[in-house]
Amino acid sequence: MDRRTRQRGYFWLMGTCLVLILLAWNVVRLWSTTAAVLMSVVAALIPPVAAFVGNQGALDESSPPTPDEDQ
């Protein structure tokens, strides 16, 4: 995965997390507190996944060249 794709995935996931939290506690809680809590739980699970997506393959880009690559 290239850096741009990883960044795009990270921002989509974190944006989804923010939207879920905002909707849960500003709109959904008026009808169902249980649904709002479930939305919050899902939103709490997204940041670790987003961090994984954002860092996937980052070490490959930052590693120093091996002697085989110099030739």
mmCIF file of the N, C-alpha and C atoms, coordinates in Angstrom:
data_MODEL
# 
_entry.id   MODEL 
# 
loop_
_atom_site.group_PDB 
_atom_site.id 
_atom_site.type_symbol 
_atom_site.label_atom_id 
_atom_site.label_alt_id 
_atom_site.label_comp_id 
_atom_site.label_asym_id 
_atom_site.label_entity_id 
_atom_site.label_seq_id 
_atom_site.pdbx_PDB_ins_code 
_atom_site.Cartn_x 
_atom_site.Cartn_y 
_atom_site.Cartn_z 
_atom_site.occupancy 
_atom_site.B_iso_or_equiv 
_atom_site.pdbx_formal_charge 
_atom_site.auth_seq_id 
_atom_site.auth_comp_id 
_atom_site.auth_asym_id 
_atom_site.auth_atom_id 
_atom_site.pdbx_PDB_model_num 
ATOM 1   N N  . MET A 1 1  ? 0.838   -1.188 0.000  1.00 0.00 ? 1  MET A N  1 
ATOM 2   C CA . MET A 1 1  ? 0.000   0.000  0.000  1.00 0.00 ? 1  MET A CA 1 
ATOM 3   C C  . MET A 1 1  ? 0.877   1.244  0.000  1.00 0.00 ? 1  MET A C  1 
ATOM 4   N N  . ASP A 1 2  ? 0.523   2.206  -0.804 1.00 0.00 ? 2  ASP A N  1 
ATOM 5   C CA . ASP A 1 2  ? 1.308   3.429  -0.799 1.00 0.00 ? 2  ASP A CA 1 
ATOM 6   C C  . ASP A 1 2  ? 0.812   4.362  0.309  1.00 0.00 ? 2  ASP A C  1 
ATOM 7   N N  . ARG A 1 3  ? 1.596   5.385  0.557  1.00 0.00 ? 3  ARG A N  1 
ATOM 8   C CA . ARG A 1 3  ? 1.326   6.293  1.676  1.00 0.00 ? 3  ARG A CA 1 
ATOM 9   C C  . ARG A 1 3  ? -0.012  7.012  1.518  1.00 0.00 ? 3  ARG A C  1 
ATOM 10  N N  . ARG A 1 4  ? -0.324  7.450  0.344  1.00 0.00 ? 4  ARG A N  1 
ATOM 11  C CA . ARG A 1 4  ? -1.570  8.191  0.093  1.00 0.00 ? 4  ARG A CA 1 
ATOM 12  C C  . ARG A 1 4  ? -2.796  7.330  0.399  1.00 0.00 ? 4  ARG A C  1 
ATOM 13  N N  . THR A 1 5  ? -2.758  6.072  -0.004 1.00 0.00 ? 5  THR A N  1 
ATOM 14  C CA . THR A 1 5  ? -3.869  5.154  0.253  1.00 0.00 ? 5  THR A CA 1 
ATOM 15  C C  . THR A 1 5  ? -4.033  4.916  1.751  1.00 0.00 ? 5  THR A C  1 
ATOM 16  N N  . ARG A 1 6  ? -2.912  4.756  2.454  1.00 0.00 ? 6  ARG A N  1 
ATOM 17  C CA . ARG A 1 6  ? -2.967  4.550  3.909  1.00 0.00 ? 6  ARG A CA 1 
ATOM 18  C C  . ARG A 1 6  ? -3.544  5.786  4.602  1.00 0.00 ? 6  ARG A C  1 
ATOM 19  N N  . GLN A 1 7  ? -3.130  6.962  4.191  1.00 0.00 ? 7  GLN A N  1 
ATOM 20  C CA . GLN A 1 7  ? -3.648  8.193  4.796  1.00 0.00 ? 7  GLN A CA 1 
ATOM 21  C C  . GLN A 1 7  ? -5.143  8.339  4.542  1.00 0.00 ? 7  GLN A C  1 
ATOM 22  N N  . ARG A 1 8  ? -5.563  8.058  3.336  1.00 0.00 ? 8  ARG A N  1 
ATOM 23  C CA . ARG A 1 8  ? -6.982  8.155  2.990  1.00 0.00 ? 8  ARG A CA 1 
ATOM 24  C C  . ARG A 1 8  ? -7.808  7.191  3.833  1.00 0.00 ? 8  ARG A C  1 
ATOM 25  N N  . GLY A 1 9  ? -7.339  5.966  3.991  1.00 0.00 ? 9  GLY A N  1 
ATOM 26  C CA . GLY A 1 9  ? -8.027  4.983  4.817  1.00 0.00 ? 9  GLY A CA 1 
ATOM 27  C C  . GLY A 1 9  ? -8.101  5.412  6.268  1.00 0.00 ? 9  GLY A C  1 
ATOM 28  N N  . TYR A 1 10 ? -6.994  5.946  6.788  1.00 0.00 ? 10 TYR A N  1 
ATOM 29  C CA . TYR A 1 10 ? -6.955  6.418  8.172  1.00 0.00 ? 10 TYR A CA 1 
ATOM 30  C C  . TYR A 1 10 ? -7.973  7.538  8.395  1.00 0.00 ? 10 TYR A C  1 
ATOM 31  N N  . PHE A 1 11 ? -7.994  8.520  7.508  1.00 0.00 ? 11 PHE A N  1 
ATOM 32  C CA . PHE A 1 11 ? -8.913  9.644  7.690  1.00 0.00 ? 11 PHE A CA 1 
ATOM 33  C C  . PHE A 1 11 ? -10.373 9.235  7.528  1.00 0.00 ? 11 PHE A C  1 
ATOM 34  N N  . TRP A 1 12 ? -10.661 8.300  6.634  1.00 0.00 ? 12 TRP A N  1 
ATOM 35  C CA . TRP A 1 12 ? -12.031 7.799  6.502  1.00 0.00 ? 12 TRP A CA 1 
ATOM 36  C C  . TRP A 1 12 ? -12.476 7.096  7.778  1.00 0.00 ? 12 TRP A C  1 
ATOM 37  N N  . LEU A 1 13 ? -11.609 6.260  8.325  1.00 0.00 ? 13 LEU A N  1 
ATOM 38  C CA . LEU A 1 13 ? -11.965 5.544  9.548  1.00 0.00 ? 13 LEU A CA 1 
ATOM 39  C C  . LEU A 1 13 ? -12.151 6.502  10.723 1.00 0.00 ? 13 LEU A C  1 
ATOM 40  N N  . MET A 1 14 ? -11.260 7.453  10.879 1.00 0.00 ? 14 MET A N  1 
ATOM 41  C CA . MET A 1 14 ? -11.386 8.394  11.991 1.00 0.00 ? 14 MET A CA 1 
ATOM 42  C C  . MET A 1 14 ? -12.578 9.335  11.793 1.00 0.00 ? 14 MET A C  1 
ATOM 43  N N  . GLY A 1 15 ? -12.876 9.704  10.561 1.00 0.00 ? 15 GLY A N  1 
ATOM 44  C CA . GLY A 1 15 ? -14.066 10.502 10.290 1.00 0.00 ? 15 GLY A CA 1 
ATOM 45  C C  . GLY A 1 15 ? -15.334 9.741  10.630 1.00 0.00 ? 15 GLY A C  1 
ATOM 46  N N  . THR A 1 16 ? -15.351 8.450  10.298 1.00 0.00 ? 16 THR A N  1 
ATOM 47  C CA . THR A 1 16 ? -16.488 7.599  10.653 1.00 0.00 ? 16 THR A CA 1 
ATOM 48  C C  . THR A 1 16 ? -16.641 7.518  12.164 1.00 0.00 ? 16 THR A C  1 
ATOM 49  N N  . CYS A 1 17 ? -15.538 7.415  12.858 1.00 0.00 ? 17 CYS A N  1 
ATOM 50  C CA . CYS A 1 17 ? -15.561 7.376  14.324 1.00 0.00 ? 17 CYS A CA 1 
ATOM 51  C C  . CYS A 1 17 ? -16.193 8.646  14.890 1.00 0.00 ? 17 CYS A C  1 
ATOM 52  N N  . LEU A 1 18 ? -15.782 9.790  14.404 1.00 0.00 ? 18 LEU A N  1 
ATOM 53  C CA . LEU A 1 18 ? -16.339 11.062 14.884 1.00 0.00 ? 18 LEU A CA 1 
ATOM 54  C C  . LEU A 1 18 ? -17.825 11.189 14.573 1.00 0.00 ? 18 LEU A C  1 
ATOM 55  N N  . VAL A 1 19 ? -18.220 10.794 13.377 1.00 0.00 ? 19 VAL A N  1 
ATOM 56  C CA . VAL A 1 19 ? -19.631 10.869 12.990 1.00 0.00 ? 19 VAL A CA 1 
ATOM 57  C C  . VAL A 1 19 ? -20.468 9.955  13.879 1.00 0.00 ? 19 VAL A C  1 
ATOM 58  N N  . LEU A 1 20 ? -19.975 8.753  14.158 1.00 0.00 ? 20 LEU A N  1 
ATOM 59  C CA . LEU A 1 20 ? -20.718 7.837  15.025 1.00 0.00 ? 20 LEU A CA 1 
ATOM 60  C C  . LEU A 1 20 ? -20.918 8.421  16.424 1.00 0.00 ? 20 LEU A C  1 
ATOM 61  N N  . ILE A 1 21 ? -19.874 8.986  16.985 1.00 0.00 ? 21 ILE A N  1 
ATOM 62  C CA . ILE A 1 21 ? -19.979 9.575  18.333 1.00 0.00 ? 21 ILE A CA 1 
ATOM 63  C C  . ILE A 1 21 ? -20.954 10.750 18.330 1.00 0.00 ? 21 ILE A C  1 
ATOM 64  N N  . LEU A 1 22 ? -20.810 11.628 17.348 1.00 0.00 ? 22 LEU A N  1 
ATOM 65  C CA . LEU A 1 22 ? -21.693 12.801 17.295 1.00 0.00 ? 22 LEU A CA 1 
ATOM 66  C C  . LEU A 1 22 ? -23.154 12.406 17.093 1.00 0.00 ? 22 LEU A C  1 
ATOM 67  N N  . LEU A 1 23 ? -23.398 11.467 16.182 1.00 0.00 ? 23 LEU A N  1 
ATOM 68  C CA . LEU A 1 23 ? -24.771 11.019 15.959 1.00 0.00 ? 23 LEU A CA 1 
ATOM 69  C C  . LEU A 1 23 ? -25.325 10.294 17.185 1.00 0.00 ? 23 LEU A C  1 
ATOM 70  N N  . ALA A 1 24 ? -24.503 9.470  17.803 1.00 0.00 ? 24 ALA A N  1 
ATOM 71  C CA . ALA A 1 24 ? -24.969 8.681  18.944 1.00 0.00 ? 24 ALA A CA 1 
ATOM 72  C C  . ALA A 1 24 ? -25.454 9.565  20.077 1.00 0.00 ? 24 ALA A C  1 
ATOM 73  N N  . TRP A 1 25 ? -24.696 10.590 20.404 1.00 0.00 ? 25 TRP A N  1 
ATOM 74  C CA . TRP A 1 25 ? -25.024 11.365 21.605 1.00 0.00 ? 25 TRP A CA 1 
ATOM 75  C C  . TRP A 1 25 ? -25.763 12.662 21.329 1.00 0.00 ? 25 TRP A C  1 
ATOM 76  N N  . ASN A 1 26 ? -25.982 12.998 20.082 1.00 0.00 ? 26 ASN A N  1 
ATOM 77  C CA . ASN A 1 26 ? -26.777 14.185 19.778 1.00 0.00 ? 26 ASN A CA 1 
ATOM 78  C C  . ASN A 1 26 ? -28.112 13.861 19.125 1.00 0.00 ? 26 ASN A C  1 
ATOM 79  N N  . VAL A 1 27 ? -28.233 12.681 18.517 1.00 0.00 ? 27 VAL A N  1 
ATOM 80  C CA . VAL A 1 27 ? -29.466 12.337 17.807 1.00 0.00 ? 27 VAL A CA 1 
ATOM 81  C C  . VAL A 1 27 ? -30.061 11.031 18.316 1.00 0.00 ? 27 VAL A C  1 
ATOM 82  N N  . VAL A 1 28 ? -29.287 9.963  18.247 1.00 0.00 ? 28 VAL A N  1 
ATOM 83  C CA . VAL A 1 28 ? -29.813 8.626  18.521 1.00 0.00 ? 28 VAL A CA 1 
ATOM 84  C C  . VAL A 1 28 ? -30.231 8.465  19.986 1.00 0.00 ? 28 VAL A C  1 
ATOM 85  N N  . ARG A 1 29 ? -29.531 9.082  20.905 1.00 0.00 ? 29 ARG A N  1 
ATOM 86  C CA . ARG A 1 29 ? -29.854 8.922  22.325 1.00 0.00 ? 29 ARG A CA 1 
ATOM 87  C C  . ARG A 1 29 ? -31.255 9.398  22.663 1.00 0.00 ? 29 ARG A C  1 
ATOM 88  N N  . LEU A 1 30 ? -31.821 10.269 21.840 1.00 0.00 ? 30 LEU A N  1 
ATOM 89  C CA . LEU A 1 30 ? -33.176 10.754 22.083 1.00 0.00 ? 30 LEU A CA 1 
ATOM 90  C C  . LEU A 1 30 ? -34.201 9.639  21.896 1.00 0.00 ? 30 LEU A C  1 
ATOM 91  N N  . TRP A 1 31 ? -33.879 8.655  21.052 1.00 0.00 ? 31 TRP A N  1 
ATOM 92  C CA . TRP A 1 31 ? -34.795 7.545  20.797 1.00 0.00 ? 31 TRP A CA 1 
ATOM 93  C C  . TRP A 1 31 ? -34.380 6.270  21.524 1.00 0.00 ? 31 TRP A C  1 
ATOM 94  N N  . SER A 1 32 ? -33.066 6.015  21.593 1.00 0.00 ? 32 SER A N  1 
ATOM 95  C CA . SER A 1 32 ? -32.611 4.766  22.202 1.00 0.00 ? 32 SER A CA 1 
ATOM 96  C C  . SER A 1 32 ? -31.218 4.943  22.796 1.00 0.00 ? 32 SER A C  1 
ATOM 97  N N  . THR A 1 33 ? -31.155 4.885  24.110 1.00 0.00 ? 33 THR A N  1 
ATOM 98  C CA . THR A 1 33 ? -29.861 4.986  24.779 1.00 0.00 ? 33 THR A CA 1 
ATOM 99  C C  . THR A 1 33 ? -29.008 3.760  24.478 1.00 0.00 ? 33 THR A C  1 
ATOM 100 N N  . THR A 1 34 ? -29.643 2.600  24.375 1.00 0.00 ? 34 THR A N  1 
ATOM 101 C CA . THR A 1 34 ? -28.907 1.369  24.073 1.00 0.00 ? 34 THR A CA 1 
ATOM 102 C C  . THR A 1 34 ? -28.219 1.468  22.711 1.00 0.00 ? 34 THR A C  1 
ATOM 103 N N  . ALA A 1 35 ? -28.918 1.970  21.724 1.00 0.00 ? 35 ALA A N  1 
ATOM 104 C CA . ALA A 1 35 ? -28.325 2.128  20.392 1.00 0.00 ? 35 ALA A CA 1 
ATOM 105 C C  . ALA A 1 35 ? -27.167 3.130  20.436 1.00 0.00 ? 35 ALA A C  1 
ATOM 106 N N  . ALA A 1 36 ? -27.319 4.186  21.210 1.00 0.00 ? 36 ALA A N  1 
ATOM 107 C CA . ALA A 1 36 ? -26.249 5.178  21.326 1.00 0.00 ? 36 ALA A CA 1 
ATOM 108 C C  . ALA A 1 36 ? -25.009 4.571  21.978 1.00 0.00 ? 36 ALA A C  1 
ATOM 109 N N  . VAL A 1 37 ? -25.219 3.748  22.989 1.00 0.00 ? 37 VAL A N  1 
ATOM 110 C CA . VAL A 1 37 ? -24.083 3.092  23.645 1.00 0.00 ? 37 VAL A CA 1 
ATOM 111 C C  . VAL A 1 37 ? -23.410 2.116  22.684 1.00 0.00 ? 37 VAL A C  1 
ATOM 112 N N  . LEU A 1 38 ? -24.192 1.353  21.937 1.00 0.00 ? 38 LEU A N  1 
ATOM 113 C CA . LEU A 1 38 ? -23.618 0.425  20.957 1.00 0.00 ? 38 LEU A CA 1 
ATOM 114 C C  . LEU A 1 38 ? -22.838 1.166  19.872 1.00 0.00 ? 38 LEU A C  1 
ATOM 115 N N  . MET A 1 39 ? -23.356 2.286  19.422 1.00 0.00 ? 39 MET A N  1 
ATOM 116 C CA . MET A 1 39 ? -22.630 3.096  18.430 1.00 0.00 ? 39 MET A CA 1 
ATOM 117 C C  . MET A 1 39 ? -21.312 3.592  19.018 1.00 0.00 ? 39 MET A C  1 
ATOM 118 N N  . SER A 1 40 ? -21.327 3.951  20.289 1.00 0.00 ? 40 SER A N  1 
ATOM 119 C CA . SER A 1 40 ? -20.104 4.420  20.949 1.00 0.00 ? 40 SER A CA 1 
ATOM 120 C C  . SER A 1 40 ? -19.084 3.303  21.086 1.00 0.00 ? 40 SER A C  1 
ATOM 121 N N  . VAL A 1 41 ? -19.552 2.101  21.357 1.00 0.00 ? 41 VAL A N  1 
ATOM 122 C CA . VAL A 1 41 ? -18.640 0.957  21.460 1.00 0.00 ? 41 VAL A CA 1 
ATOM 123 C C  . VAL A 1 41 ? -17.986 0.689  20.107 1.00 0.00 ? 41 VAL A C  1 
ATOM 124 N N  . VAL A 1 42 ? -18.774 0.726  19.057 1.00 0.00 ? 42 VAL A N  1 
ATOM 125 C CA . VAL A 1 42 ? -18.217 0.536  17.715 1.00 0.00 ? 42 VAL A CA 1 
ATOM 126 C C  . VAL A 1 42 ? -17.206 1.643  17.409 1.00 0.00 ? 42 VAL A C  1 
ATOM 127 N N  . ALA A 1 43 ? -17.556 2.879  17.766 1.00 0.00 ? 43 ALA A N  1 
ATOM 128 C CA . ALA A 1 43 ? -16.644 4.007  17.524 1.00 0.00 ? 43 ALA A CA 1 
ATOM 129 C C  . ALA A 1 43 ? -15.356 3.863  18.328 1.00 0.00 ? 43 ALA A C  1 
ATOM 130 N N  . ALA A 1 44 ? -15.431 3.258  19.504 1.00 0.00 ? 44 ALA A N  1 
ATOM 131 C CA . ALA A 1 44 ? -14.231 3.063  20.324 1.00 0.00 ? 44 ALA A CA 1 
ATOM 132 C C  . ALA A 1 44 ? -13.303 2.006  19.732 1.00 0.00 ? 44 ALA A C  1 
ATOM 133 N N  . LEU A 1 45 ? -13.840 1.101  18.932 1.00 0.00 ? 45 LEU A N  1 
ATOM 134 C CA . LEU A 1 45 ? -13.015 0.057  18.315 1.00 0.00 ? 45 LEU A CA 1 
ATOM 135 C C  . LEU A 1 45 ? -12.339 0.520  17.025 1.00 0.00 ? 45 LEU A C  1 
ATOM 136 N N  . ILE A 1 46 ? -12.790 1.608  16.462 1.00 0.00 ? 46 ILE A N  1 
ATOM 137 C CA . ILE A 1 46 ? -12.254 2.073  15.183 1.00 0.00 ? 46 ILE A CA 1 
ATOM 138 C C  . ILE A 1 46 ? -10.836 2.647  15.278 1.00 0.00 ? 46 ILE A C  1 
ATOM 139 N N  . PRO A 1 47 ? -10.469 3.466  16.283 1.00 0.00 ? 47 PRO A N  1 
ATOM 140 C CA . PRO A 1 47 ? -9.116  4.051  16.290 1.00 0.00 ? 47 PRO A CA 1 
ATOM 141 C C  . PRO A 1 47 ? -7.958  3.049  16.247 1.00 0.00 ? 47 PRO A C  1 
ATOM 142 N N  . PRO A 1 48 ? -8.013  1.920  16.965 1.00 0.00 ? 48 PRO A N  1 
ATOM 143 C CA . PRO A 1 48 ? -6.899  0.967  16.802 1.00 0.00 ? 48 PRO A CA 1 
ATOM 144 C C  . PRO A 1 48 ? -6.804  0.406  15.379 1.00 0.00 ? 48 PRO A C  1 
ATOM 145 N N  . VAL A 1 49 ? -7.946  0.174  14.760 1.00 0.00 ? 49 VAL A N  1 
ATOM 146 C CA . VAL A 1 49 ? -7.950  -0.316 13.383 1.00 0.00 ? 49 VAL A CA 1 
ATOM 147 C C  . VAL A 1 49 ? -7.382  0.761  12.458 1.00 0.00 ? 49 VAL A C  1 
ATOM 148 N N  . ALA A 1 50 ? -7.766  2.013  12.698 1.00 0.00 ? 50 ALA A N  1 
ATOM 149 C CA . ALA A 1 50 ? -7.260  3.121  11.882 1.00 0.00 ? 50 ALA A CA 1 
ATOM 150 C C  . ALA A 1 50 ? -5.746  3.262  12.023 1.00 0.00 ? 50 ALA A C  1 
ATOM 151 N N  . ALA A 1 51 ? -5.238  3.074  13.235 1.00 0.00 ? 51 ALA A N  1 
ATOM 152 C CA . ALA A 1 51 ? -3.786  3.149  13.446 1.00 0.00 ? 51 ALA A CA 1 
ATOM 153 C C  . ALA A 1 51 ? -3.078  2.030  12.682 1.00 0.00 ? 51 ALA A C  1 
ATOM 154 N N  . PHE A 1 52 ? -3.667  0.847  12.696 1.00 0.00 ? 52 PHE A N  1 
ATOM 155 C CA . PHE A 1 52 ? -3.083  -0.276 11.953 1.00 0.00 ? 52 PHE A CA 1 
ATOM 156 C C  . PHE A 1 52 ? -3.061  0.026  10.459 1.00 0.00 ? 52 PHE A C  1 
ATOM 157 N N  . VAL A 1 53 ? -4.174  0.532  9.933  1.00 0.00 ? 53 VAL A N  1 
ATOM 158 C CA . VAL A 1 53 ? -4.261  0.860  8.505  1.00 0.00 ? 53 VAL A CA 1 
ATOM 159 C C  . VAL A 1 53 ? -3.271  1.959  8.151  1.00 0.00 ? 53 VAL A C  1 
ATOM 160 N N  . GLY A 1 54 ? -3.168  2.977  9.002  1.00 0.00 ? 54 GLY A N  1 
ATOM 161 C CA . GLY A 1 54 ? -2.272  4.097  8.732  1.00 0.00 ? 54 GLY A CA 1 
ATOM 162 C C  . GLY A 1 54 ? -0.807  3.730  8.756  1.00 0.00 ? 54 GLY A C  1 
ATOM 163 N N  . ASN A 1 55 ? -0.455  2.710  9.538  1.00 0.00 ? 55 ASN A N  1 
ATOM 164 C CA . ASN A 1 55 ? 0.950   2.330  9.666  1.00 0.00 ? 55 ASN A CA 1 
ATOM 165 C C  . ASN A 1 55 ? 1.326   1.098  8.862  1.00 0.00 ? 55 ASN A C  1 
ATOM 166 N N  . GLN A 1 56 ? 0.376   0.478  8.218  1.00 0.00 ? 56 GLN A N  1 
ATOM 167 C CA . GLN A 1 56 ? 0.637   -0.745 7.467  1.00 0.00 ? 56 GLN A CA 1 
ATOM 168 C C  . GLN A 1 56 ? 1.613   -0.473 6.331  1.00 0.00 ? 56 GLN A C  1 
ATOM 169 N N  . GLY A 1 57 ? 2.749   -1.112 6.387  1.00 0.00 ? 57 GLY A N  1 
ATOM 170 C CA . GLY A 1 57 ? 3.755   -0.964 5.344  1.00 0.00 ? 57 GLY A CA 1 
ATOM 171 C C  . GLY A 1 57 ? 4.647   0.251  5.502  1.00 0.00 ? 57 GLY A C  1 
ATOM 172 N N  . ALA A 1 58 ? 4.505   1.016  6.582  1.00 0.00 ? 58 ALA A N  1 
ATOM 173 C CA . ALA A 1 58 ? 5.316   2.219  6.762  1.00 0.00 ? 58 ALA A CA 1 
ATOM 174 C C  . ALA A 1 58 ? 6.784   1.878  6.957  1.00 0.00 ? 58 ALA A C  1 
ATOM 175 N N  . LEU A 1 59 ? 7.085   0.767  7.601  1.00 0.00 ? 59 LEU A N  1 
ATOM 176 C CA . LEU A 1 59 ? 8.481   0.387  7.812  1.00 0.00 ? 59 LEU A CA 1 
ATOM 177 C C  . LEU A 1 59 ? 9.170   0.020  6.505  1.00 0.00 ? 59 LEU A C  1 
ATOM 178 N N  . ASP A 1 60 ? 8.418   -0.500 5.555  1.00 0.00 ? 60 ASP A N  1 
ATOM 179 C CA . ASP A 1 60 ? 9.012   -0.840 4.263  1.00 0.00 ? 60 ASP A CA 1 
ATOM 180 C C  . ASP A 1 60 ? 9.523   0.405  3.546  1.00 0.00 ? 60 ASP A C  1 
ATOM 181 N N  . GLU A 1 61 ? 8.805   1.512  3.697  1.00 0.00 ? 61 GLU A N  1 
ATOM 182 C CA . GLU A 1 61 ? 9.204   2.763  3.037  1.00 0.00 ? 61 GLU A CA 1 
ATOM 183 C C  . GLU A 1 61 ? 10.388  3.424  3.735  1.00 0.00 ? 61 GLU A C  1 
ATOM 184 N N  . SER A 1 62 ? 10.524  3.212  5.056  1.00 0.00 ? 62 SER A N  1 
ATOM 185 C CA . SER A 1 62 ? 11.547  3.930  5.799  1.00 0.00 ? 62 SER A CA 1 
ATOM 186 C C  . SER A 1 62 ? 12.817  3.117  6.030  1.00 0.00 ? 62 SER A C  1 
ATOM 187 N N  . SER A 1 63 ? 12.836  1.876  5.602  1.00 0.00 ? 63 SER A N  1 
ATOM 188 C CA . SER A 1 63 ? 14.022  1.047  5.834  1.00 0.00 ? 63 SER A CA 1 
ATOM 189 C C  . SER A 1 63 ? 15.167  1.495  4.923  1.00 0.00 ? 63 SER A C  1 
ATOM 190 N N  . PRO A 1 64 ? 16.386  1.406  5.436  1.00 0.00 ? 64 PRO A N  1 
ATOM 191 C CA . PRO A 1 64 ? 17.531  1.785  4.602  1.00 0.00 ? 64 PRO A CA 1 
ATOM 192 C C  . PRO A 1 64 ? 17.716  0.766  3.496  1.00 0.00 ? 64 PRO A C  1 
ATOM 193 N N  . PRO A 1 65 ? 18.312  1.170  2.395  1.00 0.00 ? 65 PRO A N  1 
ATOM 194 C CA . PRO A 1 65 ? 18.514  0.246  1.276  1.00 0.00 ? 65 PRO A CA 1 
ATOM 195 C C  . PRO A 1 65 ? 19.473  -0.884 1.670  1.00 0.00 ? 65 PRO A C  1 
ATOM 196 N N  . THR A 1 66 ? 19.206  -2.037 1.191  1.00 0.00 ? 66 THR A N  1 
ATOM 197 C CA . THR A 1 66 ? 20.092  -3.178 1.431  1.00 0.00 ? 66 THR A CA 1 
ATOM 198 C C  . THR A 1 66 ? 21.217  -3.148 0.419  1.00 0.00 ? 66 THR A C  1 
ATOM 199 N N  . PRO A 1 67 ? 22.308  -3.856 0.679  1.00 0.00 ? 67 PRO A N  1 
ATOM 200 C CA . PRO A 1 67 ? 23.426  -3.857 -0.266 1.00 0.00 ? 67 PRO A CA 1 
ATOM 201 C C  . PRO A 1 67 ? 23.024  -4.361 -1.650 1.00 0.00 ? 67 PRO A C  1 
ATOM 202 N N  . ASP A 1 68 ? 22.031  -5.237 -1.737 1.00 0.00 ? 68 ASP A N  1 
ATOM 203 C CA . ASP A 1 68 ? 21.589  -5.738 -3.037 1.00 0.00 ? 68 ASP A CA 1 
ATOM 204 C C  . ASP A 1 68 ? 20.930  -4.641 -3.857 1.00 0.00 ? 68 ASP A C  1 
ATOM 205 N N  . GLU A 1 69 ? 20.260  -3.692 -3.194 1.00 0.00 ? 69 GLU A N  1 
ATOM 206 C CA . GLU A 1 69 ? 19.570  -2.613 -3.910 1.00 0.00 ? 69 GLU A CA 1 
ATOM 207 C C  . GLU A 1 69 ? 20.526  -1.567 -4.456 1.00 0.00 ? 69 GLU A C  1 
ATOM 208 N N  . ASP A 1 70 ? 21.734  -1.475 -3.901 1.00 0.00 ? 70 ASP A N  1 
ATOM 209 C CA . ASP A 1 70 ? 22.708  -0.481 -4.338 1.00 0.00 ? 70 ASP A CA 1 
ATOM 210 C C  . ASP A 1 70 ? 23.254  -0.796 -5.728 1.00 0.00 ? 70 ASP A C  1 
ATOM 211 N N  . GLN A 1 71 ? 23.244  -2.020 -6.122 1.00 0.00 ? 71 GLN A N  1 
ATOM 212 C CA . GLN A 1 71 ? 23.861  -2.416 -7.384 1.00 0.00 ? 71 GLN A CA 1 
ATOM 213 C C  . GLN A 1 71 ? 22.954  -2.223 -8.548 1.00 0.00 ? 71 GLN A C  1 
# 
